[in-house]
Amino acid sequence: MTDIRRNHADNSRRAILALAWPIVLANIAAPLLALTDTAIIGRIGSTADLGGLALGSLLFNLLYWTFGFLRMGTTGFVANANGRDDSAAVRAHMLRAGLLALVCGSALTALQVPLLAAGLAAFDASAAVESVASEYLSIRLWSAPASLMIVAIMGGLIGLGDSRSVLIVQLVLNGLNIALDLWLGVGLGLGIVGVAIGTVIAEWLAAGLALVLLHRVLKARASDDEPMLPFDRLRNWAGWRAVLSANGDIMLRTLCLLLGFAWFTNRGAQFGDAVLAANHLLLQFITFSAFFLDGFANAAESRVGAALGARRVERLDRVVRNSSQLAVATAAALAATVLLFGPLLINLLTDLPDVRTVATDYLPWTALYVLLSVGAFQLDGVFIGASQTRAMRNASVVAVLIFLALSLLLGSWQNLGLWLAFVGYVIARACTLVAAYPALRRRAMT
């Protein structure tokens, strides 16, 4: 019991860094899979196959991100119960999250026909591309229960501060996926079908591994006399209401973020193909930076939840201060990297002169966005860990409305106005959460 308390009470920079770096590595593993799948189909498939893979992956990811509340909501509740040293409550939260993941995932599989029709109707793709995307998704959606189960378990492991298990699951998932995709897609010549089947197999196997690791962690931390699966606690409808309310808030917050990035892409398209392509390229730098900043935000989630569960305001202050210092230093390094090596990376990613010119011109704004985004990332982590999802929801709605208004007001400046609004958007996200932070801190003192 002493070791458990020491684990979630250590909020030093060294402890936070030890918690964050496996998550960073786990985050970076995911895009390697996407690159491998693209390379496989790009080598052995047709243009329609490659387009179908891109469209199918995009639609699956949109569904996946929509259910991101299974990860974020679980982290806050588990971290809070862990801070109270209530091991039975931790298991009850994981049981609720697992049941929700299975129900949601099974619904996605069962409703795949209307979902496919609605998703494909939203994009103006060719018949050949739509056919490939439909074939890919009709297979891929059979892994939806496993995929969402992994999301929920990752949330629990992060809430418990077990980021090494998170890394193990992600490395096994992506390693198996790559190996199976190469074997089935290339070795057996199944192409896009082989890639989809390989992903389904890998996700179900990884879900099994995640369950084994979670069971091991929960058993080691059990300090009560209740069953390992405390089904009696599921009769507590107040617990279900809290979970469903938090998950609804997080889902709305996620949809606001997706709307913001979709608006950025759509507005850029109005300024010409070169601007659209350049902005898309620069967004890859922002996405890559997010993999690093997410690690510190996830570490903050775990430690903030534990501090609030223990009602220790000094622990809260320390984790917010130390995790933020590490995150700011990382954001500054990432922004400097974008400025210094951005031109080289742009030239490696495209040989189109007009796209290179536009992308290079807006590199400083990309670097500024990366630098300033650290506030939004860190505060998201703090509020997720505290399960203060209503404040997050409200902040996201306000921020996206500010972004939409700014982009319209600055429309005459075209892409420059869009980037100014985009930077304003990430500042607004941070400022709205800063305004809500004092109330969160008061909670730790009551």
C-alpha positions as CSV (number, residue, x, y, z in Angstrom):
1,M,0.0,0.0,0.0
2,T,2.9,2.3,0.8
3,D,4.4,1.8,-2.7
4,I,1.1,2.7,-4.3
5,R,0.8,5.9,-2.4
6,R,4.4,6.8,-3.1
7,N,3.7,6.1,-6.8
8,H,0.9,8.6,-7.3
9,A,2.2,11.1,-4.8
10,D,5.6,11.6,-6.5
11,N,5.1,14.7,-8.6
12,S,8.8,15.6,-9.2
13,R,9.9,16.5,-12.7
14,R,11.9,13.2,-12.8
15,A,8.8,11.2,-11.9
16,I,6.6,13.1,-14.4
17,L,9.2,12.6,-17.2
18,A,9.4,8.9,-16.4
19,L,5.6,8.8,-16.8
20,A,5.5,10.9,-19.9
21,W,8.2,9.4,-22.2
22,P,6.6,5.9,-22.7
23,I,3.4,7.7,-23.8
24,V,5.4,9.8,-26.2
25,L,6.9,6.7,-27.7
26,A,3.5,5.0,-27.8
27,N,2.1,8.0,-29.7
28,I,4.8,8.0,-32.2
29,A,4.3,4.3,-33.0
30,A,0.9,4.9,-34.5
31,P,1.8,7.0,-37.5
32,L,4.5,4.4,-38.4
33,L,1.7,2.0,-39.1
34,A,-0.1,4.4,-41.3
35,L,3.1,5.0,-43.3
36,T,3.6,1.3,-43.7
37,D,0.1,0.7,-44.9
38,T,0.4,3.6,-47.4
39,A,3.7,2.2,-48.6
40,I,2.3,-1.3,-49.1
41,I,-0.7,-0.2,-51.1
42,G,1.3,2.5,-52.9
43,R,3.7,-0.2,-54.1
44,I,1.3,-3.1,-55.0
45,G,-2.0,-1.3,-55.5
46,S,-3.6,1.1,-57.9
47,T,-4.4,4.8,-57.5
48,A,-7.9,3.9,-56.5
49,D,-6.6,1.4,-53.9
50,L,-4.4,4.1,-52.4
51,G,-7.3,6.6,-52.4
52,G,-9.6,4.0,-50.9
53,L,-7.2,3.3,-48.1
54,A,-6.8,7.0,-47.3
55,L,-10.6,7.5,-47.3
56,G,-11.4,4.4,-45.3
57,S,-8.7,5.2,-42.7
58,L,-10.0,8.7,-42.4
59,L,-13.6,7.6,-41.8
60,F,-12.5,5.0,-39.2
61,N,-10.3,7.5,-37.5
62,L,-13.2,10.0,-37.3
63,L,-15.3,7.3,-35.6
64,Y,-12.4,6.4,-33.3
65,W,-11.8,10.0,-32.3
66,T,-15.5,10.5,-31.6
67,F,-15.3,7.8,-28.9
68,G,-12.1,9.3,-27.4
69,F,-14.1,9.9,-24.3
70,L,-13.6,6.3,-23.4
71,R,-9.9,7.1,-22.8
72,M,-10.1,10.6,-21.3
73,G,-13.2,10.0,-19.2
74,T,-11.8,6.8,-17.8
75,T,-8.4,8.4,-16.9
76,G,-9.9,11.1,-14.7
77,F,-12.2,8.8,-12.7
78,V,-9.5,6.1,-12.2
79,A,-6.8,8.6,-11.2
80,N,-9.2,10.1,-8.6
81,A,-10.1,6.8,-7.1
82,N,-6.4,5.8,-7.1
83,G,-5.6,9.0,-5.2
84,R,-8.2,8.0,-2.6
85,D,-6.6,4.5,-2.5
86,D,-10.0,3.0,-3.3
87,S,-8.9,0.0,-5.4
88,A,-12.5,-1.3,-5.6
89,A,-13.7,2.0,-7.1
90,V,-10.8,1.8,-9.7
91,R,-12.0,-1.7,-10.8
92,A,-15.6,-0.5,-10.9
93,H,-14.7,2.4,-13.2
94,M,-12.7,0.1,-15.4
95,L,-15.7,-2.3,-15.6
96,R,-18.0,0.5,-16.6
97,A,-15.6,1.7,-19.2
98,G,-15.1,-1.8,-20.6
99,L,-18.8,-2.4,-20.9
100,L,-19.3,1.0,-22.6
101,A,-16.5,0.2,-25.0
102,L,-18.0,-3.2,-25.9
103,V,-21.5,-1.7,-26.4
104,C,-20.2,1.2,-28.5
105,G,-17.9,-1.0,-30.5
106,S,-20.5,-3.6,-31.2
107,A,-22.9,-0.9,-32.3
108,L,-20.4,0.3,-34.8
109,T,-20.0,-3.2,-36.2
110,A,-23.7,-3.9,-36.3
111,L,-24.5,-0.5,-38.0
112,Q,-21.7,-0.6,-40.5
113,V,-23.9,-0.5,-43.5
114,P,-25.7,2.8,-42.8
115,L,-22.4,4.2,-41.3
116,L,-20.5,3.4,-44.5
117,A,-23.3,4.9,-46.6
118,A,-23.4,8.1,-44.6
119,G,-19.6,8.4,-44.4
120,L,-19.0,7.9,-48.1
121,A,-21.8,10.3,-49.0
122,A,-20.0,13.1,-47.1
123,F,-17.0,12.9,-49.5
124,D,-16.9,13.5,-53.3
125,A,-14.8,10.5,-54.2
126,S,-14.8,8.5,-57.4
127,A,-16.8,5.3,-57.6
128,A,-13.6,3.2,-57.7
129,V,-12.2,4.9,-54.6
130,E,-15.5,4.5,-52.7
131,S,-15.6,0.8,-53.7
132,V,-12.2,0.2,-52.2
133,A,-12.9,2.3,-49.1
134,S,-16.2,0.4,-48.5
135,E,-14.4,-3.0,-48.9
136,Y,-11.7,-1.9,-46.4
137,L,-14.1,-0.5,-43.8
138,S,-16.5,-3.4,-44.1
139,I,-13.6,-5.6,-42.8
140,R,-12.0,-3.1,-40.5
141,L,-15.2,-2.3,-38.5
142,W,-15.2,-5.9,-37.2
143,S,-12.3,-4.8,-34.9
144,A,-14.3,-1.8,-33.5
145,P,-15.1,-3.5,-30.1
146,A,-11.4,-4.4,-29.7
147,S,-10.3,-1.0,-30.8
148,L,-12.5,0.8,-28.3
149,M,-11.7,-1.7,-25.6
150,I,-8.0,-0.8,-26.0
151,V,-8.9,2.9,-25.8
152,A,-10.7,2.4,-22.5
153,I,-7.9,0.2,-21.0
154,M,-5.3,2.8,-22.1
155,G,-7.3,5.4,-20.1
156,G,-7.3,3.2,-17.0
157,L,-3.5,2.5,-17.3
158,I,-2.7,6.2,-17.7
159,G,-5.0,7.0,-14.7
160,L,-3.0,4.5,-12.7
161,G,0.3,6.0,-13.8
162,D,1.3,2.7,-15.6
163,S,2.6,4.3,-18.9
164,R,5.0,1.4,-19.5
165,S,2.1,-1.0,-20.1
166,V,0.6,1.6,-22.4
167,L,3.8,1.5,-24.4
168,I,3.9,-2.3,-24.5
169,V,0.4,-2.5,-25.8
170,Q,1.0,0.1,-28.5
171,L,4.3,-1.5,-29.6
172,V,2.7,-5.0,-29.8
173,L,-0.4,-3.6,-31.6
174,N,1.6,-1.7,-34.2
175,G,4.3,-4.3,-34.6
176,L,1.8,-7.1,-35.1
177,N,-0.2,-4.9,-37.5
178,I,2.8,-4.1,-39.7
179,A,4.0,-7.7,-39.8
180,L,0.5,-9.0,-40.6
181,D,-0.1,-6.3,-43.2
182,L,3.1,-7.2,-44.9
183,W,2.4,-10.9,-44.8
184,L,-1.2,-10.7,-45.9
185,G,-1.1,-7.7,-48.1
186,V,2.2,-8.4,-49.9
187,G,3.2,-12.0,-49.1
188,L,-0.2,-13.5,-49.9
189,G,-1.1,-10.8,-52.5
190,L,-4.4,-9.8,-50.8
191,G,-3.7,-6.1,-51.1
192,I,-6.2,-3.8,-49.4
193,V,-8.2,-6.8,-48.1
194,G,-5.0,-8.2,-46.5
195,V,-4.2,-4.9,-44.9
196,A,-7.7,-4.7,-43.4
197,I,-7.6,-8.3,-42.1
198,G,-4.2,-7.8,-40.6
199,T,-5.4,-4.8,-38.7
200,V,-8.4,-6.6,-37.3
201,I,-6.3,-9.5,-36.1
202,A,-3.7,-7.2,-34.5
203,E,-6.4,-5.2,-32.7
204,W,-8.1,-8.2,-31.2
205,L,-4.8,-9.7,-30.1
206,A,-3.6,-6.4,-28.6
207,A,-7.0,-6.0,-26.8
208,G,-6.3,-9.5,-25.2
209,L,-2.9,-8.4,-24.1
210,A,-4.2,-5.1,-22.7
211,L,-6.8,-7.0,-20.7
212,V,-4.0,-9.3,-19.3
213,L,-1.8,-6.3,-18.3
214,L,-4.7,-4.5,-16.8
215,H,-5.8,-7.5,-14.7
216,R,-2.2,-7.9,-13.5
217,V,-2.0,-4.2,-12.4
218,L,-5.4,-4.2,-10.7
219,K,-4.7,-7.5,-8.9
220,A,-1.4,-6.1,-7.6
221,R,-3.1,-2.9,-6.3
222,A,-6.2,-4.6,-4.8
223,S,-6.3,-3.6,-1.1
224,D,-10.0,-4.5,-0.4
225,D,-12.1,-7.6,0.1
226,E,-14.5,-7.1,-2.8
227,P,-14.5,-9.3,-5.9
228,M,-12.1,-8.5,-8.8
229,L,-15.1,-7.7,-10.9
230,P,-17.3,-5.7,-8.5
231,F,-20.6,-6.0,-10.3
232,D,-22.5,-4.9,-7.3
233,R,-21.1,-1.4,-7.7
234,L,-22.6,-1.2,-11.2
235,R,-26.0,-0.9,-9.5
236,N,-24.9,2.5,-8.3
237,W,-26.8,4.6,-10.9
238,A,-25.1,7.8,-9.6
239,G,-21.8,6.4,-10.8
240,W,-23.3,5.7,-14.2
241,R,-24.8,9.2,-14.5
242,A,-21.4,10.7,-13.6
243,V,-19.6,8.6,-16.3
244,L,-22.2,9.3,-19.0
245,S,-22.3,13.0,-18.2
246,A,-18.5,13.3,-18.4
247,N,-18.4,11.2,-21.6
248,G,-21.0,13.4,-23.2
249,D,-19.0,16.6,-22.3
250,I,-15.8,15.1,-23.7
251,M,-17.5,14.0,-26.9
252,L,-18.8,17.5,-27.5
253,R,-15.4,18.9,-26.8
254,T,-13.9,16.5,-29.3
255,L,-16.4,17.4,-32.0
256,C,-15.6,21.1,-31.4
257,L,-11.9,20.3,-32.0
258,L,-12.7,18.3,-35.2
259,L,-14.9,21.2,-36.4
260,G,-12.0,23.7,-35.8
261,F,-9.5,21.7,-37.9
262,A,-12.1,20.9,-40.6
263,W,-12.9,24.6,-40.8
264,F,-9.2,25.4,-41.1
265,T,-8.8,22.9,-44.0
266,N,-12.0,24.0,-45.7
267,R,-11.1,27.8,-45.5
268,G,-7.6,27.1,-46.8
269,A,-9.1,25.3,-49.8
270,Q,-10.9,28.5,-50.8
271,F,-7.6,30.2,-51.3
272,G,-6.3,27.8,-54.0
273,D,-4.8,24.3,-54.3
274,A,-1.3,25.4,-53.4
275,V,-2.6,26.9,-50.1
276,L,-4.6,23.8,-49.3
277,A,-1.7,21.5,-49.9
278,A,0.8,23.8,-48.0
279,N,-1.6,24.1,-45.0
280,H,-2.1,20.3,-45.0
281,L,1.7,19.8,-45.0
282,L,2.2,22.3,-42.1
283,L,-0.5,20.6,-40.1
284,Q,1.6,17.4,-40.1
285,F,4.3,19.4,-38.2
286,I,1.6,20.4,-35.7
287,T,0.3,16.8,-35.4
288,F,3.8,15.4,-34.8
289,S,4.4,18.0,-32.1
290,A,1.2,17.0,-30.4
291,F,2.5,13.5,-29.9
292,F,5.2,14.9,-27.6
293,L,3.0,17.4,-25.8
294,D,0.3,14.8,-25.2
295,G,2.8,12.8,-23.2
296,F,3.1,15.5,-20.6
297,A,-0.7,16.2,-20.7
298,N,-1.3,12.5,-20.0
299,A,1.1,12.5,-17.1
300,A,-0.7,15.6,-15.7
301,E,-4.0,13.7,-16.0
302,S,-2.8,10.9,-13.8
303,R,-1.1,13.0,-11.1
304,V,-3.8,15.7,-11.0
305,G,-6.6,13.1,-10.5
306,A,-4.6,11.4,-7.7
307,A,-3.9,14.8,-6.0
308,L,-7.6,15.7,-6.1
309,G,-8.6,12.2,-4.9
310,A,-6.3,12.7,-1.9
311,R,-7.5,16.3,-1.4
312,R,-3.9,17.5,-1.4
313,V,-3.6,21.0,-2.9
314,E,0.2,21.1,-2.5
315,R,0.4,18.0,-4.7
316,L,-1.9,19.6,-7.3
317,D,0.2,22.7,-7.4
318,R,3.4,20.7,-7.7
319,V,2.2,18.5,-10.6
320,V,0.8,21.4,-12.5
321,R,4.0,23.4,-12.1
322,N,6.5,20.6,-12.9
323,S,4.6,19.1,-15.7
324,S,4.0,22.5,-17.3
325,Q,7.7,23.4,-17.0
326,L,8.6,20.2,-18.9
327,A,5.9,20.8,-21.5
328,V,6.9,24.4,-22.1
329,A,10.5,23.4,-22.6
330,T,9.5,20.7,-25.0
331,A,7.2,23.0,-26.9
332,A,10.0,25.6,-27.2
333,A,12.3,22.9,-28.6
334,L,9.7,21.7,-31.0
335,A,9.0,25.2,-32.2
336,A,12.7,25.9,-32.8
337,T,12.9,22.6,-34.7
338,V,10.1,23.7,-37.0
339,L,11.8,27.0,-37.7
340,L,15.3,25.6,-38.2
341,F,14.5,22.4,-40.1
342,G,11.1,23.2,-41.5
343,P,12.4,24.3,-45.0
344,L,14.4,21.1,-45.3
345,L,11.5,18.9,-44.3
346,I,9.2,20.8,-46.7
347,N,11.6,20.1,-49.5
348,L,11.7,16.4,-48.6
349,L,7.9,16.2,-48.5
350,T,7.1,17.9,-51.7
351,D,8.8,18.9,-54.9
352,L,6.0,21.3,-56.0
353,P,7.5,24.9,-56.2
354,D,4.3,26.7,-55.4
355,V,3.5,24.5,-52.4
356,R,7.1,24.8,-51.1
357,T,6.9,28.6,-51.3
358,V,3.6,28.9,-49.4
359,A,4.5,26.4,-46.8
360,T,7.9,28.1,-46.1
361,D,6.2,31.5,-45.8
362,Y,3.9,30.2,-43.1
363,L,6.5,28.2,-41.1
364,P,6.8,31.0,-38.5
365,W,3.1,30.8,-37.8
366,T,3.3,27.0,-37.5
367,A,6.1,27.4,-35.0
368,L,4.2,30.0,-33.1
369,Y,1.1,27.7,-33.0
370,V,3.3,24.8,-31.7
371,L,4.8,27.0,-29.0
372,L,1.5,28.5,-27.8
373,S,-0.5,25.2,-28.0
374,V,1.3,23.9,-24.9
375,G,-1.1,25.9,-22.7
376,A,-4.2,24.2,-24.2
377,F,-2.6,20.7,-24.1
378,Q,-1.5,21.0,-20.4
379,L,-4.8,22.5,-19.2
380,D,-6.7,19.8,-21.1
381,G,-4.7,17.2,-19.1
382,V,-5.3,19.0,-15.8
383,F,-9.1,19.2,-16.4
384,I,-9.3,15.6,-17.7
385,G,-7.5,14.4,-14.6
386,A,-9.8,16.4,-12.4
387,S,-12.9,15.0,-14.3
388,Q,-14.0,18.7,-14.8
389,T,-15.4,17.9,-18.2
390,R,-18.2,20.6,-18.2
391,A,-15.5,23.3,-18.0
392,M,-13.6,21.6,-20.8
393,R,-16.8,21.4,-22.9
394,N,-17.7,25.0,-22.4
395,A,-14.1,26.2,-23.1
396,S,-14.1,24.2,-26.4
397,V,-17.4,25.7,-27.5
398,V,-16.3,29.2,-26.7
399,A,-12.9,28.7,-28.4
400,V,-14.2,27.3,-31.6
401,L,-16.8,30.1,-31.9
402,I,-14.0,32.6,-31.4
403,F,-12.0,30.9,-34.2
404,L,-14.9,30.9,-36.6
405,A,-15.6,34.6,-36.0
406,L,-11.9,35.6,-36.3
407,S,-11.4,33.6,-39.5
408,L,-14.4,35.4,-41.1
409,L,-13.4,38.9,-39.8
410,L,-9.9,38.4,-41.1
411,G,-11.0,36.8,-44.3
412,S,-9.8,39.6,-46.5
413,W,-6.2,38.7,-45.4
414,Q,-6.8,35.2,-46.9
415,N,-4.4,32.6,-45.6
416,L,-2.6,35.0,-43.3
417,G,-5.9,35.9,-41.7
418,L,-6.7,32.2,-41.4
419,W,-3.4,31.4,-39.6
420,L,-3.9,34.4,-37.3
421,A,-7.3,33.1,-36.4
422,F,-5.9,29.6,-35.9
423,V,-3.3,30.9,-33.5
424,G,-6.0,32.9,-31.8
425,Y,-8.0,29.6,-31.5
426,V,-5.4,27.8,-29.5
427,I,-4.8,30.8,-27.3
428,A,-8.6,31.0,-26.7
429,R,-8.6,27.3,-25.7
430,A,-6.0,28.0,-23.1
431,C,-7.5,31.3,-21.8
432,T,-10.9,29.8,-21.3
433,L,-9.5,27.0,-19.2
434,V,-7.3,29.4,-17.2
435,A,-10.4,31.2,-16.3
436,A,-12.0,28.0,-14.9
437,Y,-8.8,26.8,-13.1
438,P,-9.3,28.6,-9.8
439,A,-12.6,26.7,-9.2
440,L,-10.8,23.4,-9.9
441,R,-8.1,24.3,-7.4
442,R,-10.6,25.2,-4.7
443,R,-12.0,21.7,-5.1
444,A,-8.7,20.3,-3.8
445,M,-9.0,22.4,-0.7
446,T,-12.5,21.2,0.3
